């Protein structure tokens, strides 16, 4: 795509360097080099909105591992012991179905929100966007505004360039380290980890993961940036499937703006639209597109261009909203329908899944019981009594010590008796192994095998049952 | 493996590596800007002959470099042992040593405890139970109630003594219990049948008093050495008490007669080299605790 000649009314005089060709305008070369994008900083209501949405999420991410619950970290995914603590709940590997459900809920939430409000996730909440924004802010602080950065990039290496570039990368790495360290802090207690780092005694695996996530953050938010959204993110590729003409998009009002053209301040030549062709919407775009080319898959809905354009519209005395959140129906003068079948469908799926998830969460097993028959003889006969041996694994999934009552039932016989402990005490989060014998009078035996059910109940009445079987001698 | 197999594997491995590298480098189209088709066409769709992305080529070459380094360091080329001399046996040994070092303080602190303290310690009981399930339950069963030929560890009788030290000795060195065949000495079928009745009488089971009386003098001659004059057994020889209702090889007339006729050989393996002293103490305490329940 040939860039429009730069006719600039703002103070910035840099050429539009961001020029990723949009689909439909020119064939995209498979091997094109990445054009460097120098985004211009912008202020405005949507950027403030991003601050309000981004900061709580960011602080939540950074501070959550520091919260304690009782004597341990409130949110801790302890992989070696396979205990996943989330405040008062301990999840076990057996509860992984819940994670699958949670991810399904997240997916349907994404579908629902995408079909109504477009790529709000990308623009306001996606970590890639937030971290890139932080890195861009660092860039702004160390290397100066857009035109200074372009100059610096073209300048030969000297002390100033070295200092500015060096401090940028140092700050990037510092922030990336904080990110990686915090992430590892979700999997290994974060407070001792700080001491380990100070005394240089961090376990090897923790070091490896901290380095990995530090580098991943540094590379993603510092170097890859919009390329993650354009080339790597699957959501960016399939989100268009949820779009229709009633979906909220960031769009340039071509009917109002065209034909675009520069003009003297406070004048309005005949036959010219509202777009003063200042290129600011292009310069602020973190993915380097021109929103005026229409809806493009690269657009992450961040509304930088809206804020930039509104500021210019205000300056030249036009109404804001030449670039705005709107829908394709609204742009063509039709009514926008929010409640469409697809929205209702997604919302119904989301509601159903959420309700099912809550039910599953509340009703999840707090008692775990596994029964393993003895590997040796199927049965023993002692003094006219038939004995079968079992190993029970009783799991206390709660965070309090529990006392479990053990019972056994069988449809086939009446007097099956547990010879061994009838109650067992299990510590919080413990898997207790209990060998148990079952005794049956020889006279009671009618079949060589029958099904039995072991049952463990805590004092609050939470029970779990596990099937097994009882063998005995026949024909005697 | 034989030299021929070794050469075959070395040749095959090196050939496929070099072949893969050659295939990549020779067939790669290098002219970046030109876009030609391969000449393949399917339903009007033609296939571009685009050069491979550099990052992909780089990764491919990196894997080949890695493979070369791997084959030099690790044993992968036939009989070549690799410069690192790595073996799975050594790795296991290392892992075991690491874990042993990790658990040593715990085992030492538990091994220093008395029998009563070990009974009181929840941790010791848990470890003892797990060790028992791993090493002992194959014969004695998960419930430790044993089976035919394998003693029940929860009942009142311990052939080799029921004090803590005796149990530890049993675990350390194992035990061999030998009951000889007495059929000939007892005088064939009739003598064996009489002695069977006598043995039944010792535990108060139903028996023929006349037959038992006939065998009583023989018992004093042949059996008292190990089982004692009253048949109460002797832990020194592992001779079982015959006056209670606990039978390792069955307590009915047929089983007793079989034992008399053919003898019995019970064997408990030695666990000293497998478990080590600390864990032997923990298992011994678990086993002695079973009897007290």
Interface residues (C-beta under 8 A of the other chain):
Chain A: X30 X31 X372 X374 X375 X376 X377 X380 X382 X383 X387 X389 X390 X391 X419 X420 X432 X433 X435 X436 X437
Chain B: X32 X50 X51 X53 X126 X129 X130 X133 X137 X138 X139 X141 X142 X143 X144 X145 X147 X148 X245
